Amino acid sequence: MDNAIVVEGLRKSYGKLSVLEGINFSVRRGSVFGLLGPNGAGKTTTIRILSTLLKPDGGRATVNGHDVVTDAHEVRSSIGLTGQYAAVDEYLTGEENLLMMGRLYRLSMADTKRRTAKLLKQFGLVDTAKRPLKTYSGGMRRRLDLAASLIASPSVIFLDEPTTGLDPRSRLVMWDIIKELAAGDTTILLTTQYMEEADRLAEYIVVIDKGTVISQGTPGELKARVGSERIELVIAEGSDFAAAQRAICAEGDHADPKKRTISVATKGGVTELKDVLDRLTRDGVEVETLSLHRPTLDDVFLTLTGHAASPADANGTSDGDSKRCEAPNAEDAKEKERIKS
Amino acid sequence: MTPMPHRVEPARHSELYWMLSDSWVLTRRSIKHITRNLDQLLSLIIMPVMFLLLFRYVFGGAIDTGGTTYVNFLVAGILVQTLAFGSSNTTVNLVLDLRRGIIDRFRSLPMYSSSLLTGHVLADLFRNTISGLIMVAAGLAVGFRPTADAGEWLKVLGLLLLFTFAVSWFCAILGLVVRSLEAAQWISFIFIMPLTFASSAFVPTGGMPAALRVFAENQPFTIVIQAMRAWLVGTPIGNDGWLSVVWCAGITVVCMPIAAWLFRRQARFPAL
């Protein structure tokens, strides 16, 4: 049995609203698996079904070989769930929260105490262990929440948007913790709205939108499609936008004539950047501003589907009327490909 | 599948052990909610004392209670009202739990999730015992002179616990039926206020209109109040002693399975 999680044709709807429209994927034992998508894509619903909180309308799913509907109890003994909202008790102290969860996971008293002490230390919560949670910061709460789901050292862990709403420093701390977990033989399924997060943590990524899988692959494969670094150009008012598009647009790039922006996928590095600028200069196109950035969820979506992440954009940087570029002529695209490689 | 050697294995005990263990763990949690929440602590003390003082001094002079003084008459009534309001905390706390993320965690654990109900109900026993003691102490300060012997005090305590247990299970049903916190706060009021006022809690039933009087004299709150009063200050008890026990047992037997069923149903179709 190679896969810790197998999902086959999973469907779920709330009344008329269809949330999952038959998704399939499997997660190799001991790997970190990323479910990437915008709000409303069906990520949380998938996790709720896999953690036995919700019954699917169709299809089936197994965790450690146990069916999530018929063997729910078996599944619960071997999973840990960290939801989007910290599922911890406000009035209890950090330590009391972990002790309570340990007993509810049916560990012996001795194991519960041992695991609690270990996790408090591992998550940097020893100093605040005796304080009620009301005094905790958001980052500390998330850490305790994660610790609570690890108390019985489950073999499969679900992390639903583990860093959403955290400040950048807490996010880095959380990433380190997740990487540490991943180094063991624990299987981790995490959902995220951030391409960067999926790239850093996951070994395999499934991109979902509106309840269907729209793409999947290793971060390397996805980045090969989207680019690991993107050049964002604003074309000056006086220059011909169409000419600029002809000069540099290829597959995987997108352009927005209204905002006069073009986003070009690259592998990073100055050679490619210089090449792009050279082409524009050659065709007499003037560039107003230029920036380099990591691909966002929007870049992924624009490249893979031709439309922006929907319904709400994850990072608040919607590309508006951006359209996917089709290679204007095959020769150009080929030439560009040659330079890239 | 062979478990990894370093994994923590669940301890082996009977299902009954785990059922009791889960309930105990969650009862302790609910009790900590009472002792660490200033709002809950204050309402536990202020409400009953305020009611006692208001009725004792505002209505006391105007109500004829026959042989006994008004304050001696009143304490049993205020006590039962306090217990009922104490139990209604189960409604509010249950709604709070169901709305917070923590219910997802509980449901994803290999525990008896209905022990969450048991936890809240058992914590009410703790809460109401404390409230009861405060009530009696406050009563003593304003002229309450009980005649109860040790055995009768024990009966009062026993009925206090039985009554709390019954009403809390009823309140658990309310907590599983309403969806919002606002509704949780007023719905128990709708039941408790009429039952305490249309009873012999504050005034003798003799002056009520005929139909109301029939209701007031036969509804469970009155019977529990009469039994408490008889044990505390020696009024005639009649059938109220055993009837109050029957009522409490009856309410519990009916409400407990309904609450458990509602809870399981909610677990299957959780609110979005």
Interface residues (C-beta under 8 A of the other chain):
Chain A: M1 Y14 R48 S51 T52 L53 L54 K55 N64 G65 H73 R76 S77 I79 L81 G83 Q84 Y85 A86 A87 V88 D89 Y91 L92 E96 M100 M101 R103 L104 Y105 R106 L107 S108 D111 R115 P132 A148 S149 A152 S153 S155 D185
Chain B: M1 P3 M4 H6 R7 V8 P10 A11 H13 W18 S21 D22 V25 R28 R29 K32 H33 R36 N37 R100 G101 I102 I103 D104 R105 F106 R107 S108 L109 P110 M111 R268 P270 L272
